[in-house]
Amino acid sequence: MSTPPDPRYRITVVCLGNICRSPIGESVLRERIEQAGLADLVVVDSAGTGDWHVGHDADPRARQALADHGYRLAHAARQIDASWFEGIDLVLAMDAANYADLTTLAGTSASAVDLRMMRSFDPELAHLSEPDANLDVPDPYHGADEDFVEVLRMLERAADGLLAEMPARLNR
């Protein structure tokens, strides 16, 4: 007997290694969803396109930026593959390279998925067409602590924009 599909709207945030940007995006978006009272209707998770960090916790600087700003995160890095698309409603890419990788991966799946760049939901950037490089969330991995905070701020603006669209998305 097969398990019935999850009726909740499912969002997966994706970056390269799933230890910096996507865990931050997952945490911020999950918090926004909970604050809006939508946690029973929307599931948020994250993954990477690469396998280098599978099973690892988020980067300590990402965890610190989140903790300093009141966010929670329990995390183990994962790698997305084509089979994931069957259960995802919305995939949020962190940059144009991730977007291209995800487009290719989605092309090998029989499931249709809504693929967007996360910053396309930032109201100030909504005029840009995806995958415009100006929508990229810069990878802070080789940067300083303040780069992680800047990524957090970018993702907060995008999460707020996406949250404004959630009622329409949930009435699919």
Phi and psi restraints in degrees (value plus and minus 20) as a CYANA .aco file:
   2 SER   PHI    -106.7   -66.7
   2 SER   PSI     135.3   175.3
   3 THR   PHI    -100.0   -60.0
   3 THR   PSI     113.8   153.8
   4 PRO   PHI     -85.7   -45.7
   4 PRO   PSI     130.6   170.6
   5 PRO   PHI     -83.1   -43.1
   5 PRO   PSI     129.0   169.0
   6 ASP   PHI     -88.6   -48.6
   6 ASP   PSI     102.2   142.2
   7 PRO   PHI     -96.6   -56.6
   7 PRO   PSI     -29.8    10.2
   8 ARG   PHI     -94.0   -54.0
   8 ARG   PSI     132.6   172.6
   9 TYR   PHI     -94.5   -54.5
   9 TYR   PSI     108.7   148.7
  10 ARG   PHI    -136.6   -96.6
  10 ARG   PSI     108.0   148.0
  11 ILE   PHI    -138.9   -98.9
  11 ILE   PSI     111.8   151.8
  12 THR   PHI    -142.1  -102.1
  12 THR   PSI     105.0   145.0
  13 VAL   PHI    -115.9   -75.9
  13 VAL   PSI     110.1   150.1
  14 VAL   PHI    -149.8  -109.8
  14 VAL   PSI     111.4   151.4
  15 CYS   PHI    -148.0  -108.0
  15 CYS   PSI    -178.4  -138.4
  16 LEU   PHI     -96.7   -56.7
  16 LEU   PSI     -77.4   -37.4
  17 GLY   PHI    -129.7   -89.7
  17 GLY   PSI     -26.3    13.7
  18 ASN   PHI      43.4    83.4
  18 ASN   PSI      17.2    57.2
  19 ILE   PHI    -147.8  -107.8
  19 ILE   PSI     -30.3     9.7
  20 CYS   PHI    -143.2  -103.2
  20 CYS   PSI    -101.8   -61.8
  21 ARG   PHI     -87.5   -47.5
  21 ARG   PSI     -69.6   -29.6
  22 SER   PHI     -87.9   -47.9
  22 SER   PSI     -56.7   -16.7
  23 PRO   PHI     -85.4   -45.4
  23 PRO   PSI     -54.6   -14.6
  24 ILE   PHI     -84.9   -44.9
  24 ILE   PSI     -67.6   -27.6
  25 GLY   PHI     -80.2   -40.2
  25 GLY   PSI     -62.3   -22.3
  26 GLU   PHI     -79.7   -39.7
  26 GLU   PSI     -68.2   -28.2
  27 SER   PHI     -83.5   -43.5
  27 SER   PSI     -66.4   -26.4
  28 VAL   PHI     -83.2   -43.2
  28 VAL   PSI     -68.4   -28.4
  29 LEU   PHI     -85.5   -45.5
  29 LEU   PSI     -61.4   -21.4
  30 ARG   PHI     -80.4   -40.4
  30 ARG   PSI     -63.2   -23.2
  31 GLU   PHI     -82.2   -42.2
  31 GLU   PSI     -63.7   -23.7
  32 ARG   PHI     -82.6   -42.6
  32 ARG   PSI     -61.3   -21.3
  33 ILE   PHI     -83.2   -43.2
  33 ILE   PSI     -64.5   -24.5
  34 GLU   PHI     -83.7   -43.7
  34 GLU   PSI     -65.1   -25.1
  35 GLN   PHI     -81.3   -41.3
  35 GLN   PSI     -51.2   -11.2
  36 ALA   PHI    -103.5   -63.5
  36 ALA   PSI     -21.3    18.7
  37 GLY   PHI      55.0    95.0
  37 GLY   PSI       4.8    44.8
  38 LEU   PHI    -127.4   -87.4
  38 LEU   PSI     -10.6    29.4
  39 ALA   PHI     -81.4   -41.4
  39 ALA   PSI     -46.6    -6.6
  40 ASP   PHI     -98.5   -58.5
  40 ASP   PSI     -33.5     6.5
  41 LEU   PHI    -128.4   -88.4
  41 LEU   PSI     -39.5     0.5
  42 VAL   PHI    -151.2  -111.2
  42 VAL   PSI     112.6   152.6
  43 VAL   PHI    -133.1   -93.1
  43 VAL   PSI     113.9   153.9
  44 VAL   PHI    -142.8  -102.8
  44 VAL   PSI     112.6   152.6
  45 ASP   PHI    -162.8  -122.8
  45 ASP   PSI    -193.7  -153.7
  46 SER   PHI    -168.7  -128.7
  46 SER   PSI     144.1   184.1
  47 ALA   PHI    -180.6  -140.6
  47 ALA   PSI     152.1   192.1
  48 GLY   PHI    -139.6   -99.6
  48 GLY   PSI     140.3   180.3
  49 THR   PHI    -103.2   -63.2
  49 THR   PSI     -41.3    -1.3
  50 GLY   PHI    -123.9   -83.9
  50 GLY   PSI     146.1   186.1
  51 ASP   PHI    -128.7   -88.7
  51 ASP   PSI     -12.6    27.4
  52 TRP   PHI     -80.0   -40.0
  52 TRP   PSI     -53.7   -13.7
  53 HIS   PHI    -134.2   -94.2
  53 HIS   PSI      -6.9    33.1
  54 VAL   PHI     -71.8   -31.8
  54 VAL   PSI     109.9   149.9
  55 GLY   PHI      68.7   108.7
  55 GLY   PSI     -32.3     7.7
  56 HIS   PHI    -103.9   -63.9
  56 HIS   PSI     136.1   176.1
  57 ASP   PHI     -92.3   -52.3
  57 ASP   PSI     148.8   188.8
  58 ALA   PHI     -84.4   -44.4
  58 ALA   PSI     136.3   176.3
  59 ASP   PHI     -73.4   -33.4
  59 ASP   PSI     117.9   157.9
  60 PRO   PHI     -76.0   -36.0
  60 PRO   PSI     -53.1   -13.1
  61 ARG   PHI     -91.1   -51.1
  61 ARG   PSI     -53.7   -13.7
  62 ALA   PHI     -87.1   -47.1
  62 ALA   PSI     -65.6   -25.6
  63 ARG   PHI     -80.7   -40.7
  63 ARG   PSI     -60.5   -20.5
  64 GLN   PHI     -87.7   -47.7
  64 GLN   PSI     -63.9   -23.9
  65 ALA   PHI     -79.9   -39.9
  65 ALA   PSI     -62.8   -22.8
  66 LEU   PHI     -84.2   -44.2
  66 LEU   PSI     -68.4   -28.4
  67 ALA   PHI     -81.6   -41.6
  67 ALA   PSI     -61.5   -21.5
  68 ASP   PHI     -82.9   -42.9
  68 ASP   PSI     -41.6    -1.6
  69 HIS   PHI    -132.0   -92.0
  69 HIS   PSI      -3.7    36.3
  70 GLY   PHI      63.4   103.4
  70 GLY   PSI      -2.1    37.9
  71 TYR   PHI    -120.7   -80.7
  71 TYR   PSI     131.5   171.5
  72 ARG   PHI    -127.7   -87.7
  72 ARG   PSI     130.3   170.3
  73 LEU   PHI    -174.8  -134.8
  73 LEU   PSI     102.7   142.7
  74 ALA   PHI    -133.8   -93.8
  74 ALA   PSI     102.6   142.6
  75 HIS   PHI    -166.6  -126.6
  75 HIS   PSI     123.1   163.1
  76 ALA   PHI    -161.1  -121.1
  76 ALA   PSI     102.8   142.8
  77 ALA   PHI     -80.6   -40.6
  77 ALA   PSI     122.3   162.3
  78 ARG   PHI    -154.5  -114.5
  78 ARG   PSI     141.6   181.6
  79 GLN   PHI    -134.1   -94.1
  79 GLN   PSI     109.6   149.6
  80 ILE   PHI     -96.9   -56.9
  80 ILE   PSI     124.7   164.7
  81 ASP   PHI    -157.6  -117.6
  81 ASP   PSI     155.4   195.4
  82 ALA   PHI     -78.4   -38.4
  82 ALA   PSI     -50.2   -10.2
  83 SER   PHI     -84.9   -44.9
  83 SER   PSI     -43.8    -3.8
  84 TRP   PHI     -84.7   -44.7
  84 TRP   PSI     -51.9   -11.9
  85 PHE   PHI     -81.5   -41.5
  85 PHE   PSI     -43.7    -3.7
  86 GLU   PHI     -81.5   -41.5
  86 GLU   PSI     -51.7   -11.7
  87 GLY   PHI    -128.8   -88.8
  87 GLY   PSI     -11.2    28.8
  88 ILE   PHI    -130.8   -90.8
  88 ILE   PSI     116.5   156.5
  89 ASP   PHI    -111.9   -71.9
  89 ASP   PSI     -58.1   -18.1
  90 LEU   PHI    -158.8  -118.8
  90 LEU   PSI     105.7   145.7
  91 VAL   PHI    -130.5   -90.5
  91 VAL   PSI     108.2   148.2
  92 LEU   PHI    -132.2   -92.2
  92 LEU   PSI      90.5   130.5
  93 ALA   PHI    -106.5   -66.5
  93 ALA   PSI     124.8   164.8
  94 MET   PHI    -104.0   -64.0
  94 MET   PSI     -46.3    -6.3
  95 ASP   PHI    -173.4  -133.4
  95 ASP   PSI     154.2   194.2
  96 ALA   PHI     -83.3   -43.3
  96 ALA   PSI     -54.5   -14.5
  97 ALA   PHI     -86.8   -46.8
  97 ALA   PSI     -63.8   -23.8
  98 ASN   PHI     -82.5   -42.5
  98 ASN   PSI     -60.5   -20.5
  99 TYR   PHI     -79.4   -39.4
  99 TYR   PSI     -65.0   -25.0
 100 ALA   PHI     -84.0   -44.0
 100 ALA   PSI     -65.1   -25.1
 101 ASP   PHI     -80.5   -40.5
 101 ASP   PSI     -62.3   -22.3
 102 LEU   PHI     -89.5   -49.5
 102 LEU   PSI     -54.9   -14.9
 103 THR   PHI     -81.7   -41.7
 103 THR   PSI     -65.9   -25.9
 104 THR   PHI     -82.2   -42.2
 104 THR   PSI     -66.6   -26.6
 105 LEU   PHI     -82.6   -42.6
 105 LEU   PSI     -63.1   -23.1
 106 ALA   PHI     -83.0   -43.0
 106 ALA   PSI     -51.6   -11.6
 107 GLY   PHI     -85.1   -45.1
 107 GLY   PSI     -39.3     0.7
 108 THR   PHI    -113.9   -73.9
 108 THR   PSI     -20.3    19.7
 109 SER   PHI    -123.0   -83.0
 109 SER   PSI     128.6   168.6
 110 ALA   PHI    -102.8   -62.8
 110 ALA   PSI     -27.7    12.3
 111 SER   PHI    -116.1   -76.1
 111 SER   PSI     121.3   161.3
 112 ALA   PHI    -106.1   -66.1
 112 ALA   PSI     118.7   158.7
 113 VAL   PHI    -159.0  -119.0
 113 VAL   PSI     128.7   168.7
 114 ASP   PHI    -106.0   -66.0
 114 ASP   PSI      89.5   129.5
 115 LEU   PHI    -124.8   -84.8
 115 LEU   PSI     103.7   143.7
 116 ARG   PHI    -157.9  -117.9
 116 ARG   PSI     140.2   180.2
 117 MET   PHI    -108.7   -68.7
 117 MET   PSI     114.6   154.6
 118 MET   PHI     -78.2   -38.2
 118 MET   PSI     -60.5   -20.5
 119 ARG   PHI     -92.4   -52.4
 119 ARG   PSI     -27.4    12.6
 120 SER   PHI     -86.0   -46.0
 120 SER   PSI     -36.6     3.4
 121 PHE   PHI    -107.2   -67.2
 121 PHE   PSI     -28.7    11.3
 122 ASP   PHI     -88.2   -48.2
 122 ASP   PSI      98.8   138.8
 123 PRO   PHI     -74.6   -34.6
 123 PRO   PSI     -50.3   -10.3
 124 GLU   PHI     -94.1   -54.1
 124 GLU   PSI     -35.5     4.5
 125 LEU   PHI    -134.9   -94.9
 125 LEU   PSI     -17.1    22.9
 126 ALA   PHI     -80.5   -40.5
 126 ALA   PSI     -39.0     1.0
 127 HIS   PHI     -97.4   -57.4
 127 HIS   PSI     -32.1     7.9
 128 LEU   PHI    -104.9   -64.9
 128 LEU   PSI     122.3   162.3
 129 SER   PHI    -110.3   -70.3
 129 SER   PSI     119.4   159.4
 130 GLU   PHI     -99.0   -59.0
 130 GLU   PSI     122.9   162.9
 131 PRO   PHI    -119.4   -79.4
 131 PRO   PSI      44.8    84.8
 132 ASP   PHI     -79.3   -39.3
 132 ASP   PSI     111.0   151.0
 133 ALA   PHI     -82.4   -42.4
 133 ALA   PSI     -39.8     0.2
 134 ASN   PHI     -90.9   -50.9
 134 ASN   PSI     -30.4     9.6
 135 LEU   PHI    -111.7   -71.7
 135 LEU   PSI     -23.8    16.2
 136 ASP   PHI     -82.1   -42.1
 136 ASP   PSI     120.2   160.2
 137 VAL   PHI    -115.0   -75.0
 137 VAL   PSI      94.4   134.4
 138 PRO   PHI     -83.9   -43.9
 138 PRO   PSI     121.7   161.7
 139 ASP   PHI     -95.3   -55.3
 139 ASP   PSI      96.9   136.9
 140 PRO   PHI    -105.3   -65.3
 140 PRO   PSI     -18.4    21.6
 141 TYR   PHI     -71.6   -31.6
 141 TYR   PSI     -62.8   -22.8
 142 HIS   PHI    -115.7   -75.7
 142 HIS   PSI      -7.4    32.6
 143 GLY   PHI    -122.3   -82.3
 143 GLY   PSI    -181.5  -141.5
 144 ALA   PHI    -123.2   -83.2
 144 ALA   PSI     153.5   193.5
 145 ASP   PHI     -73.6   -33.6
 145 ASP   PSI     -60.8   -20.8
 146 GLU   PHI     -86.1   -46.1
 146 GLU   PSI     -43.3    -3.3
 147 ASP   PHI     -87.5   -47.5
 147 ASP   PSI     -54.7   -14.7
 148 PHE   PHI     -88.4   -48.4
 148 PHE   PSI     -57.5   -17.5
 149 VAL   PHI     -87.1   -47.1
 149 VAL   PSI     -59.4   -19.4
 150 GLU   PHI     -84.3   -44.3
 150 GLU   PSI     -61.0   -21.0
 151 VAL   PHI     -81.1   -41.1
 151 VAL   PSI     -63.8   -23.8
 152 LEU   PHI     -76.5   -36.5
 152 LEU   PSI     -66.0   -26.0
 153 ARG   PHI     -83.5   -43.5
 153 ARG   PSI     -62.1   -22.1
 154 MET   PHI     -79.6   -39.6
 154 MET   PSI     -64.1   -24.1
 155 LEU   PHI     -93.3   -53.3
 155 LEU   PSI     -49.4    -9.4
 156 GLU   PHI     -83.4   -43.4
 156 GLU   PSI     -64.5   -24.5
 157 ARG   PHI     -83.1   -43.1
 157 ARG   PSI     -62.5   -22.5
 158 ALA   PHI     -86.3   -46.3
 158 ALA   PSI     -61.6   -21.6
 159 ALA   PHI     -83.0   -43.0
 159 ALA   PSI     -59.3   -19.3
 160 ASP   PHI     -82.5   -42.5
 160 ASP   PSI     -61.2   -21.2
 161 GLY   PHI     -84.7   -44.7
 161 GLY   PSI     -62.4   -22.4
 162 LEU   PHI     -84.9   -44.9
 162 LEU   PSI     -61.8   -21.8
 163 LEU   PHI     -78.7   -38.7
 163 LEU   PSI     -56.4   -16.4
 164 ALA   PHI     -82.6   -42.6
 164 ALA   PSI     -47.0    -7.0
 165 GLU   PHI    -110.4   -70.4
 165 GLU   PSI     -30.1     9.9
 166 MET   PHI     -79.4   -39.4
 166 MET   PSI     -60.6   -20.6
 167 PRO   PHI     -74.9   -34.9
 167 PRO   PSI     -64.3   -24.3
 168 ALA   PHI     -86.6   -46.6
 168 ALA   PSI     -59.6   -19.6
 169 ARG   PHI     -86.7   -46.7
 169 ARG   PSI     -54.3   -14.3
 170 LEU   PHI     -97.4   -57.4
 170 LEU   PSI     -36.4     3.6
 171 ASN   PHI    -114.0   -74.0
 171 ASN   PSI      12.5    52.5
